[in-house]
Amino acid sequence: MIFGSWTDLVRILSVGATSYLALVVLLRISGKRTLTKLNAFDLVITVALGSTLATVLLNKSVTLSEGVLAMALLIFLQLAITWLSVRSEKVQRLVKAEPTLIIRDGSFLENALRRERVTHEEVLAALRSHGVTDVGRVAAAILETDGSVSVLSEGVAGKAANNTLQGVAIHHSTSESAAAP
C-alpha cells in the first residue's frame, strides 16, 4: 500500500515530533553517559532507544505515553546498571568485557585474535583508519570493549604505554606470530 490516509501521516508527524522531543529531554536529564558506547551494554541501550522511537512512530497500537514510558524505563535501567557498576566490581565484571591486546610490538597476537574472532584484515583496516602504514611500528593495538580498535604507536613507549594498558587482557602464548602478510 502506497498511501493509507492523511490521518496516518498527521499522526506520524505529531507523535514523531513529540516523542523525539521527549527522548531529547530524557537524554539531557540522564546525562552524557546514557549514549556512550563504552561497552556492549551501552550499545544495546542506544539501539533499543532507537527501536522504541521507531515503534512509537510507526505502530498505531503503541501510544505516545507508552513509548515515552518505555524510553524512560530504558534510560532508568541504563542509569541503574552504570551506577551499580561504578560501585560494585561484581556488577562491573558482569556488565563489562575487558579490552584485549591484539598486537604487541608489531606482532599480531594470534590466540587473542582467534579468541575474539577478529581477522588480520579487520585489524589492518582499523590500523589504516588510524593512519598507520607499517604494522611493525605499532607498539600495541587493543580491541576495546565497544569493538573499536585503539592503536599506540611505536613512539609511545615505556611507562606511558604501560599506564594506558592497565586493565587490558594480555594473553601470552608460544604460538604468537609475526606481523601481517
Secondary structure, DSSP 8 states (H G I E B T S, - for coil): -----HHHHHHHHHHHHHHHHHHHHHHHHH-GGGG--SSHHHHHHHHHHHHHHHHHHH-TTS-HHHHHHHHHHHHHHHHHHHHHHHH-HHHHHHH----EEEEETTEE-HHHHHHHT--HHHHHHHHHHTT---GGGEEEEEE-TTS-EEEEETTS-HHHHHHHTTT-B----TT---S--
